[in-house]
Amino acid sequence: MTPARILIIAGSDSGGGAGIQADIKAVTALQGYAMTAVTAVTAQNTLGVQAVHGLPPALIDAQIRSVLTDIGADCLKTGMLHSPEVITTVAHCIKELASDVPLIVDPVMVAQSGDRLVPQEAMQALIEHLIPRATLITPNIPEAEALLGQPIESTAGMRDAAEQLLCLGCKAVLLKGGHLRSAQLKDVLVTDGEHFEWIHERIDTTSDHGTGCTLASAIAEGVGRGLSLKHAIARGQAYLQTALREAVPLGKGHGPVNHLHTITAFKTGIIEQ
């Protein structure tokens, strides 16, 4: 079977737990083919982000064009886009070369450590130029609050917030509730006229760096292989939950999840392919 071709447009994480590194691991672990356009290089580890260097928009443009004009893509996934110029460049490339390819936008703004990864002005560019093109956006609570300019203080308010985000022009919103203080986690999917909810037990672990990147890329791989959006999300959540439970602690802070747990699971038939 030809693997799903997933082009990931995001920043690099030197610690390997988030960003492009997590994206590649997740897509590969789910038997997709990961390609990349690196937008920024970061110096970071499990304790935080020490430095960020954004790559020039022209180089990002060249990477995207190089991949799409040769290999092509079945789904696109964006992560850290560090400036308005980068966002408009990515949006233009997608419009020109891949307007009919599903697009998963993970609006990465803040690292797990709390370090801000992109300037405030990039958020407006994201709202104007990229989110309206998205098949799905996958914000967590802080990202949704930043996009809406209002607090989300309970799981009860998540559906309303997701519906407001849908008004930004995307086709669907997956609002993740992991940042709310509750024993159970709720994720809400809102599309035009439909909504679904998933409830998960909170996993007590410090190995949770890169969960947003990992989930968005897992969903992108599912969409790229032709699964329905709801099925791709459920499959991605199952993959991430096991990756959290089976993580081996690394570093002194928030370590990575276990992206490679599927190596055994695929052999034994535990995970649906």
C-alpha positions as CSV (number, residue, x, y, z in Angstrom):
1,M,0.0,0.0,0.0
2,T,1.3,3.5,-0.9
3,P,1.7,5.4,2.4
4,A,-0.2,8.7,3.0
5,R,2.1,11.6,2.0
6,I,2.1,14.2,4.8
7,L,3.8,17.5,4.3
8,I,4.6,19.1,7.7
9,I,5.3,22.8,7.7
10,A,6.6,23.6,11.2
11,G,9.6,24.4,13.5
12,S,12.3,22.2,14.7
13,D,12.7,21.1,18.3
14,S,16.3,20.2,19.2
15,G,15.0,18.1,22.2
16,G,13.1,15.9,19.8
17,G,9.8,15.9,21.7
18,A,7.7,18.4,19.8
19,G,7.8,20.3,16.5
20,I,9.0,18.7,13.3
21,Q,10.7,15.9,15.2
22,A,7.4,14.8,16.9
23,D,5.5,15.2,13.6
24,I,7.9,12.9,11.7
25,K,7.8,10.3,14.5
26,A,4.0,10.3,14.7
27,V,3.4,10.1,11.0
28,T,6.0,7.4,10.5
29,A,4.8,5.4,13.5
30,L,1.3,5.3,11.9
31,Q,2.9,4.1,8.6
32,G,2.6,7.4,6.7
33,Y,5.3,9.2,4.7
34,A,6.5,12.4,6.4
35,M,7.9,15.3,4.4
36,T,8.9,18.7,5.9
37,A,9.3,22.4,5.3
38,V,11.2,23.7,8.3
39,T,10.1,27.2,9.4
40,A,12.3,27.8,12.4
41,V,15.1,26.2,14.4
42,T,14.8,26.2,18.2
43,A,17.2,25.4,21.0
44,Q,15.0,23.7,23.5
45,N,14.8,20.8,25.9
46,T,12.5,19.4,28.5
47,L,13.0,22.5,30.6
48,G,12.1,25.2,28.1
49,V,13.1,27.1,25.0
50,Q,16.5,28.8,25.0
51,A,16.6,30.3,21.5
52,V,14.5,30.6,18.3
53,H,15.8,31.4,14.9
54,G,13.2,31.8,12.1
55,L,14.1,30.8,8.6
56,P,13.6,33.3,5.7
57,P,10.2,33.1,4.0
58,A,11.9,32.5,0.6
59,L,13.6,29.3,1.9
60,I,10.3,28.1,3.4
61,D,8.6,28.7,0.1
62,A,11.3,26.8,-1.7
63,Q,11.0,23.8,0.6
64,I,7.2,23.6,0.1
65,R,7.5,23.9,-3.7
66,S,10.3,21.3,-3.9
67,V,8.1,18.7,-2.2
68,L,4.7,19.5,-3.8
69,T,6.0,19.8,-7.4
70,D,7.7,16.4,-7.2
71,I,6.3,14.0,-4.5
72,G,2.9,15.7,-3.8
73,A,0.9,15.4,-0.6
74,D,-2.3,13.8,0.6
75,C,-2.5,16.1,3.6
76,L,-0.7,19.2,4.9
77,K,-0.1,20.0,8.5
78,T,1.2,23.3,9.9
79,G,2.7,24.0,13.3
80,M,5.0,26.8,14.4
81,L,4.8,29.7,11.9
82,H,6.9,32.5,13.5
83,S,5.9,35.7,11.6
84,P,3.2,37.3,9.5
85,E,5.5,37.1,6.5
86,V,5.9,33.3,6.9
87,I,2.2,32.8,7.4
88,T,1.3,34.7,4.2
89,T,4.0,32.8,2.3
90,V,2.7,29.4,3.4
91,A,-0.9,30.4,2.7
92,H,0.1,31.6,-0.8
93,C,2.0,28.4,-1.6
94,I,-0.9,26.3,-0.4
95,K,-3.4,28.3,-2.5
96,E,-1.2,28.0,-5.6
97,L,0.0,24.4,-5.4
98,A,-2.3,22.4,-3.0
99,S,-5.6,24.2,-2.8
100,D,-7.5,20.9,-3.0
101,V,-5.3,19.1,-0.4
102,P,-6.7,18.8,3.2
103,L,-5.0,21.1,5.6
104,I,-4.6,20.6,9.4
105,V,-3.6,23.8,11.2
106,D,-2.2,23.4,14.7
107,P,-2.0,27.1,15.8
108,V,1.3,26.7,17.8
109,M,1.9,29.8,19.9
110,V,3.2,28.7,23.3
111,A,5.5,25.8,24.3
112,Q,4.7,23.3,27.0
113,S,7.1,25.2,29.3
114,G,5.0,28.4,28.8
115,D,7.6,30.1,26.5
116,R,6.0,32.1,23.8
117,L,7.1,30.9,20.4
118,V,5.6,33.5,18.0
119,P,4.9,37.2,18.3
120,Q,1.5,38.6,18.8
121,E,1.2,40.0,15.4
122,A,1.5,36.6,13.8
123,M,-1.8,35.6,15.3
124,Q,-3.8,38.0,13.2
125,A,-2.1,36.8,10.0
126,L,-3.0,33.3,11.0
127,I,-6.6,34.3,11.4
128,E,-6.7,36.2,8.1
129,H,-4.7,34.0,5.8
130,L,-4.4,30.4,6.9
131,I,-7.3,29.4,9.2
132,P,-9.9,30.1,6.5
133,R,-8.1,27.5,4.3
134,A,-8.1,24.9,7.0
135,T,-9.9,21.6,7.0
136,L,-9.4,21.4,10.7
137,I,-7.7,23.6,13.4
138,T,-6.5,22.0,16.6
139,P,-6.1,24.6,19.3
140,N,-5.7,23.9,23.0
141,I,-7.4,26.1,25.6
142,P,-4.6,28.9,25.7
143,E,-4.4,29.0,21.9
144,A,-8.2,29.2,21.6
145,E,-8.3,32.0,24.2
146,A,-5.7,33.9,22.3
147,L,-7.6,33.5,19.0
148,L,-10.9,34.6,20.5
149,G,-9.6,37.2,23.0
150,Q,-11.6,35.8,25.8
151,P,-11.2,33.2,28.6
152,I,-12.5,29.6,28.5
153,E,-12.9,28.7,32.1
154,S,-14.8,25.3,32.1
155,T,-15.5,22.3,29.9
156,A,-19.1,23.6,29.7
157,G,-17.9,26.6,27.7
158,M,-15.8,24.6,25.2
159,R,-18.5,23.9,22.7
160,D,-19.5,27.6,22.4
161,A,-15.8,28.6,22.1
162,A,-15.3,26.0,19.3
163,E,-18.3,27.3,17.5
164,Q,-16.9,30.8,17.7
165,L,-13.6,29.5,16.3
166,L,-15.5,27.9,13.4
167,C,-16.7,31.4,12.4
168,L,-13.1,32.2,11.5
169,G,-13.7,30.3,8.3
170,C,-12.2,26.8,8.8
171,K,-14.3,23.7,8.1
172,A,-13.9,22.1,11.5
173,V,-12.5,22.9,15.0
174,L,-11.0,20.4,17.5
175,L,-10.8,22.2,20.8
176,K,-8.6,20.3,23.3
177,G,-9.4,20.6,27.0
178,G,-6.2,19.3,28.6
179,H,-5.3,22.7,30.2
180,L,-8.5,22.9,32.2
181,R,-8.3,21.6,35.8
182,S,-10.4,18.4,35.8
183,A,-9.9,14.7,36.5
184,Q,-11.2,14.0,33.0
185,L,-10.2,15.7,29.7
186,K,-12.7,16.7,27.1
187,D,-12.0,17.3,23.5
188,V,-14.7,19.0,21.4
189,L,-15.1,18.7,17.6
190,V,-17.4,21.2,15.9
191,T,-18.2,21.2,12.2
192,D,-20.9,22.9,10.2
193,G,-24.0,21.6,11.9
194,E,-22.4,18.8,13.9
195,H,-20.5,18.4,17.1
196,F,-18.8,15.4,18.9
197,E,-17.1,15.1,22.3
198,W,-14.5,12.7,23.6
199,I,-13.8,12.2,27.3
200,H,-10.4,10.8,28.4
201,E,-9.0,10.1,31.9
202,R,-6.1,12.3,32.8
203,I,-2.8,10.4,32.7
204,D,-0.5,11.3,35.5
205,T,2.8,11.9,33.7
206,T,5.4,14.6,33.1
207,S,6.2,13.0,29.7
208,D,3.7,15.3,27.9
209,H,5.9,17.5,25.8
210,G,4.7,17.7,22.2
211,T,1.3,16.3,22.7
212,G,-0.4,18.9,20.4
213,C,2.1,18.4,17.6
214,T,1.8,14.7,17.9
215,L,-2.0,14.6,17.9
216,A,-2.3,17.0,14.9
217,S,0.2,15.0,12.9
218,A,-1.5,11.7,13.8
219,I,-4.8,13.2,12.6
220,A,-3.2,14.4,9.4
221,E,-1.9,10.9,8.6
222,G,-5.4,9.5,9.1
223,V,-7.0,12.2,6.9
224,G,-4.2,11.6,4.3
225,R,-5.0,7.9,4.1
226,G,-8.7,8.7,3.5
227,L,-10.3,8.3,6.9
228,S,-13.2,10.5,7.8
229,L,-12.3,13.4,10.0
230,K,-14.0,11.9,13.1
231,H,-12.3,8.6,12.6
232,A,-8.9,10.2,12.0
233,I,-9.3,12.2,15.3
234,A,-10.4,9.1,17.3
235,R,-7.5,7.1,15.9
236,G,-5.1,9.9,16.7
237,Q,-6.4,10.3,20.2
238,A,-6.0,6.5,20.8
239,Y,-2.4,6.7,19.5
240,L,-1.6,9.7,21.7
241,Q,-3.1,8.2,24.8
242,T,-1.0,5.1,24.5
243,A,2.1,7.2,23.7
244,L,1.5,9.0,27.0
245,R,0.9,5.9,29.1
246,E,4.0,4.1,27.7
247,A,6.4,7.1,27.8
248,V,9.8,6.6,29.4
249,P,10.9,9.7,31.4
250,L,13.7,11.7,29.8
251,G,15.2,15.0,30.9
252,K,14.6,17.1,34.0
253,G,11.3,18.6,33.0
254,H,8.4,17.7,30.6
255,G,9.7,14.9,28.5
256,P,8.5,13.4,25.2
257,V,5.7,10.9,24.7
258,N,6.6,7.4,23.4
259,H,5.9,7.9,19.7
260,L,7.2,4.5,18.7
261,H,4.9,2.3,20.8
262,T,3.2,1.3,17.5
263,I,6.1,-0.8,16.4
264,T,5.0,-3.6,18.7
265,A,1.3,-2.8,18.4
266,F,1.2,-3.0,14.6
267,K,2.8,-6.4,14.8
268,T,0.3,-7.7,17.2
269,G,-2.7,-6.1,15.5
270,I,-3.6,-3.9,18.5
271,I,-3.8,-0.7,16.4
272,E,-6.2,-0.5,13.5
273,Q,-4.3,0.2,10.3
